[in-house]
Amino acid sequence: MARPHAMADDNVVEAPASTGRAGRNLFAAVGVGLFLGVGLVLIPALFAPAVFSVIVSVAMVISVFELRGAAAQRNINLVAVPAAIGAAAMPQAAYWWGAVPMLAVFAVTVLIILGYRLVAGVEGYLVDVSVSIFALAYTGLLASFVSLMLTSSHGAQRVITVIVLTVASDIGGYAAGVLAGRHPMAPNISPKKSWEGFAGSIILQGMVGVGLFVWLWHAPWWQGLITGIIMTITATAGDFIESAIKRDLGVKDMSHLLPGHGGLLDRLDSVLPNAFTGWLLLRTYLGP
């Protein structure tokens, strides 16, 4: 999602009032963020979960093609068509039939990718199929846990809990990073993410986790605290993973699809790992 752990930099030229420290248009970013959060997540998840599962599938198709475009910068031929079909099919299999069919779709798609790429010959074969299978797992497999949450007891509330916690991580990290960020966590990967921002993420997400578990789920407060802390770690890891991918491929954003945000994957880098982590933690504490 957003690069929340921004470090203060006295040498940064002041951006226009409509843009933030990252140089992005804040008005566009907020508007697009509200549309994504309310129009494509909150309302469909609450009132039309089957439609929301389709939205997830469409988002994964877009994400696969964003990865293909970025990989092409390094002359990597991501096998996009089979990967995109599999990434779309896995959330549907998870929603309608469960985890085992979802994994079966994943395995079948891997075999198709391995065979499909043979048509182009052996040069670059290993790199191409490795990146293609990575794209399939990074998008469709992780997103399928959103569908599994939807089919759980109070599924929409589970999905919203995961999204709210992930957003809280971004907000807490961004605020603390801008106000107090001095010590970079991993300057070679993402120089604007600071330990102070990470602490802000943990504090806010832990507080939000406690509130959600006590008032929404009527569960022990400590479960919310643990959930918030663990999901902060996986959200931050997701940020670093996407930053590493982009640095390796030599791109700033995965695409320019979303004004003020970059690509769709630039919004989902924290959500995708948290989809699995949130599914696992909520299933552990709240049951299936």
N, C-alpha and C positions, 0 to 999 in steps of 0.2 A: 504494500500500500504506500502511503506517503513516506518520504524520507523524514521521519519525525525527529531524529536526534541531531538537530542542527547545532553546529558549534558557532559561537560568536567569532567574527573575524573582522578586526579593525580595518583590514585592507580591502574589504569588499566595497565596491562602488554601490552607492545607494540606488535601489531600483525605484521605478516610478511607483506612485502611491497605490496603483491598482495591482501591483505585483508584490510577492513576498520575497524573502531572502533567497529562495531558490530561483528567483527570476520568473516565476510562473504567475499567470493572471489569477489573482485570488478570487475575483468575482466569478470567472468562468469555472474555477476549481470548485468553489462552494456550490454553484448552481448544478454542475454535473454531479457532484457528490450527493446532493440532495435528491436529484432525479434517480440516481442509481440506488441509493439507500431506501428511499420511500417507494418510488415507482416500480422498481425492479426487484426489490427484496421484501420490504415490510408488507406491502399490500398483497402481492401474490402469495407469499408464504403463509399469511394469516387466512386468506379467503379462497385461494386456489392453489393448493400445494402441487397438484399435478402440473399446472401451468408453470409454477416456479421451477419444477424439475426440468421442464423444457427450456426455460431461460438459462438454467445452469448448463445444459447441454450445448445450447447455442454459444454461450460464453466460452466454453471449452474449444469449440471449433475455431472461433476467432483467435483464441490464445495459441492454438497450434499453428495457425497461419502467421501470427506475429512472430513466433519462434522461428518459423521457416524463413521469414524475411530477415531476421537478425542473423541467423546461421549462414545465410547466403553471403553475408559480409566477409566470412572466412572461407568461402567456397565449399561450404558443407551443404550437401543435398539432403535436407530433411524430407523423408518420404511422407509428405503432408496429407495426401488423400486418405490412405489407410489409417494413419494416425488420427486424423480429424474424425473419421467415421467411428473409430473405436472410442475416442474421447467423448463423443456425443452419445454413443450407445451405452457406455458403462453407467452413467448416472441414471439412465432409463432402466437398465437391468436392475440396478440397486433399488430403485423406487418401486418397481412393479413386482420383482421376484426375490430380491434380497442379495446378500453378500456373495453366496456361492456362484450364482449366475453372473454377477458382476466380475468376479475373478476369472470365470470362464471366458467372458468377452475379452478381458485383458490378455489372457494367454493366446486366444485365437488371433487377436490383432497382432501380437508379437510375431507369431508364425507367418502371418500374411506380410508383415513388413519385411521379415527376413527373406521371404521368397520374392516379393515384389521388387526389391532393390537389386536382385540378381540380374534382372533384365538389362540393367545399365552396365553390367560388367563388374570386375573385381576391384578396379582401382578406386580407392577411397571407401570400399564396402564397409569395413569395420567402423570407421568414423561415422558414416552416414546412418547405419542401422543403430549404432549406439545412441546417437543424438535423437533419432526418431523414437526409439523406445523410451529414452529419458523424457521426451516431450509428452508421450502417451501417459507415462506414470505421473509426471509433474502436474499435468492438467487433469485428464479424465479420472485417473485413479484416486487422487486426493479429493477431487470435487465430488466423487461418488459418495463420500462420507456425509456430504450435505443431504443427499437423497436418503441415506440410511437414517439420518437424524429425523428427516421429515416423516418417516414411517414409524418412528418410535412414539411412545406415549407423550402427548403434548409436543409433537414434533416441531410445529412452527415456533413455539416458545424456545425450544432448544436452539434452533437455527438463529433466532433473534438474539439469544443470550450470547452465542459465539460471536456474532457480528458486533454486538455492543461492546463486548470485552475487547475485541480486536481494535475497534475504533478508539476505545479508552486508552489502549496502549499507545496508539499514534498521538492522541491529543496530549497525554501526559508526557510522552517523550519529546514532542515538539516544544511544548511550553518550557519544560525544564532545560532542554538543550539550548533554546534561544536565550533564556534568562541567565543560565549559569554554566552552559557547556564549555569546558576547557580541556578535558582530557579525552582524546579520541580512543575509541575501542579498538578499531582496526583501520588505521589510516591508509593502508595499502588497498583496502577493499572499498571502504566507504568513509572517507575522511570527515564527513559532517556528522557522523554518529558518535556521541560522546557517552562516557560513563554516567555523567550527570543526567543526560536524557534517558538512559536506561533506567536509572533510579526513579526518575519521574514516571516512566511507564509502569514500573512495578508498583509504585505507591498508588497511582490512580487506578490501575487495573485491579489491584488487590482490593481497594475500597469498593469499586464497582462490583467486583465478584462477591464480596460480603453482602452488599445490598441486594443483589439479585437473588442470591441463595436464601437470604432471610425473608425477603418480602415477596418474591415471586414464587420461589420453590418451597418455602417453609422448611428449609433444610439447615443444618448446623452452619454457623458462620465460618468456622474454620475450613469447611469444604470449599466455600466460595473464595477464601483467601488463598488456599492451595491452588485452586483452579486458576485464579487470576495470575498468580506468580508463574506457574508453569506455562500458561498461555502467553505471558509476556516473553518468556524465553524462546518459545517456538515462533512467535511473531517476529521477534528481533532476528532470529536465525533465518526466517524467510526473507527479511529485508536484505540480509547479507548475501544469501544465496543468489537472489536476483541481481544484486549489485555485482557479484562475482561473475555471473553469466554475462552481463552487459559489458563489463570490463574485458572479459576474455574475447567477446565478439566485436568489441570496438564500437558499441552503440551507446547513445545517451539515454534513449527511450526505446521501448520495444516497438512502438509505432506512434503515430500522431492521431489516433482515433478519437481520443477524448480531450477536448480543449482544457488546458490548464492541468492536465494529469499525465499526458503521454499516452501510452498504450493501455489496453485493458489489463494486461499482466502486471503493469506498474501499479494497478490498484489491487491486484489479487495476491501480491507476493507474500503478504502476511496472512491473508484469509485462507489460502490453500493448505499450508501446514496446520493452521489452527482448525480447519475443518476436521482433520483426523484427530488432533489432540482434544478438541472440544467434544467430539463424538465419544471418544474413549473415556474422558473424565466424567462427562454427564451420565454415560451408561454405568460407570462404576459407582457413582454417588446416588443417582436417581433411579437406576434400574433400566431395563429395556423399554 
